[in-house]
Amino acid sequence: MKRLILISILTFFYFPIFADTFNIKDFGAKENQLSTLAIQKAVDACHESGGGTVLVPAGTFITGTIVLKSFVDLHLEQGAILQGSKLVSDYLETFRRHGIIFCLDAEQVSVTGEGIIDGSGTSFYNEKTNHIYPEFDKSLTRQKDGYMPEGVFFTDGPIERIDAPGMTITFYHCNRITLKDFTLKDTPVWATRLAYCDDVLVSGISILNNLMVPNSDGVHCTASRNVRISDCDIRAGDDAIIVTGFAIQEDIPGYAHSDQSQYSHGNKSIYSENISVSNCVLQSRSAGIRIGYGQHPIRRCTFSNIVIYGSNRGIGIFAHDAASIEELIFSDIIIESKLHNGQWWGNGEPIHLSSISRFEGEPAGQIRNVQFNNIIATGEAGFLVYGQQESRMENIRFNNVQLKIINGVETIAYGGNFDLRPAADEKQRLFEHDIPGIYAQFVDGLVIRDFTLDWGEHLPGFFTHGIECVGVKKLSIDGFDGKAHAGNPANQKLKLVDTTMNDAD
């Protein structure tokens, strides 16, 4: 009996403390006014009491950067709006400028509820001017000076940035993070960044960005591990769901272990790994799913039950740093890719894999052990598997894949090129190339099983072969239902150059 009484007393004293609710209005937050300090006071009080819920009630509250802390759930009830300030000076700067929510070296932190976080992103852009910068040599494209001609406003964007806050929601070196149920809209740059985190759940959120805004990525996992993303609707003016190996400084080769060891929490391994994505609907001005870039190796990722539509690329895998990318499975995915005008990366490929260095003098990484299973794709280009002799891909498999290539609004103006950006060598960034159904080069172990290829009507002459392989070893093709494009008698159903078949075929 005494033991039962003790348990009851402990339960009574523990749970009310942890479950306290801190309403931001009680700390001075006022509707339609800048309330950053009041919201921060509520977060600090919640954290200092041992944890609980910081409640954003129904209404609109303007804010700059809020610093979240351990054991705090920022909960937006239905009807609540956290509206990002339109003054850059209202946002915190530490090692970089931040956005609305920033959290560093913390554990068990969450953002939940059915409310809205509005980044006010479009207000930091000039909607009448395009974002254009020197990045490639037009003379290498099929269209030459006709590619992105001068003096034209590109109706698909991107638009020009004036100045902007940082990434809207960022967690660095954190454990046990949850993002659930809320809507995040109109972010000025990346909507979320999960950097060096361990044990992350993203579930049921909607990211609704202005598709004209560049770099407005959706859910961006950088050098994190044990991440589950499910049941999300993401519409982004850049990649929608991203797994990278980025260190804190994205554009410097290599990384230092001290960047991880100095913090108490977060991912202590060298890998970006153990990522599971399921049941999502994605739209992007670049890739619906992007794997790659970054200094840390990436491995053990699965993607299933996903719809991608209206994207410059469907799935993109990029070993453009020295780090390897391996053990990826993509299953039960429907893809619609299309070319957009303006300076967006991608050339209408439903599936793209490339190994090419983005840093002068640095090697490219390898892509190994990747499967695409049960894919239905419609696009304005074919699949691209672009290895190099010094960074050959290994064991790439297509199983039960359907591809229909169609003529789009921008096919003549932008099509008939390979887009490998970012690349150190300008000649390898964006250049003229004919478009087969599948183009693969420098792969060791390429398996294509039950592949159906259908050519749409009125396609231009740069669409060519059914499958073209260059420098491929151990090619296996079993069940190819398709043919060459009929535009040229020289086109072949299967064109092989310096390629060997698997002994079993």
C-alpha angles and dihedrals in degrees: 000000000000090000092053091050091052092052090049092051092049091049092049094052098040107048101047090054094050094041097053116135121220112199110206090219089064088060095051105274111152129195116259091005133102103271104168095123094047093049090047091052089054091050092048093048092048092050094046092051091057099268142297139136129327103204124211103194127205112299138067119285122183116218147169121203118340115196110215121206140197120302094011124131111197100206123192110197121212109289094025119128126188101199117199114234115251091221115089089207089069092068125089122248121200118137085344139356113282136205133222100311125033127173128175131185097348139129138219097015125153144179111204145154139077097279131106135255107202114194095194084223101157090059088070092059139073103235092195097058131061126234101242129161136164106271110134142022111258091201089069093058125088091245096047109192088358090071106099092345118215120259095030125118107224107224094204091056150184099207125210121271117226098183131314147185119256130266109324100230118020133174119184124187095350136145129214102012123176128192109180142170102336129117120240114194143178099005116182094221132349111000095211136006122192103187124182089343128150125206107015130173121194110178137165098351127142122215110193109179133171102265090212093062114095121228093015091139121178120222108357118189111190120185090333130136140205095028125163120193119180146155096014133147109210126179112175140173087226134016114344104207117016136185114187139162093226119155118211089276102053099190102050119087117243131012139236122237088218087071087069104030096057090069128074096219141038138050112343096177125091091238137090094213153142098045121164122188123179145158097016135142114214138189125177145166086222125017125348088209121018125187118183152027115111142089100262120077118252125217146152104035129152130192122186144162095017134149119206119186141170093011131141086228131012103206122003126187114186125185093183095141131056092265121099127238117209149151101040127156125190115187139172097004131153115206133190112180127180140175118255126198120241132045101319123135116244136060104224096281115153089204126022130177122175138167110198132130121252093191124071110248095007122114123243119244128240131252114215140173103009125160131193110193129180099355126167110193136179117183149146093244138030132256115288123207104175115179125160131223091251094044106034119181120235133212104354114173134192113190123181097347127163123198130183117184114205139183112252139190092265100034095109095039097047109008131099095055137104114231112202099160130181097050132144092223111069090210090063099049104077122353144152116275136154115249121234123180088257123010115189130172135177099004126147106210113009115179122190114180127173096355119171119195124189125181117212126220129281096016116166122247097262089079105092138150131029095231123359121189127183122185094351120154124203097010114184122190120178121168107005110175104187147070143218120288108271096226095095129029088218091064114107134209088225121016116186125185120180087342130140126204124228110267090238092061 
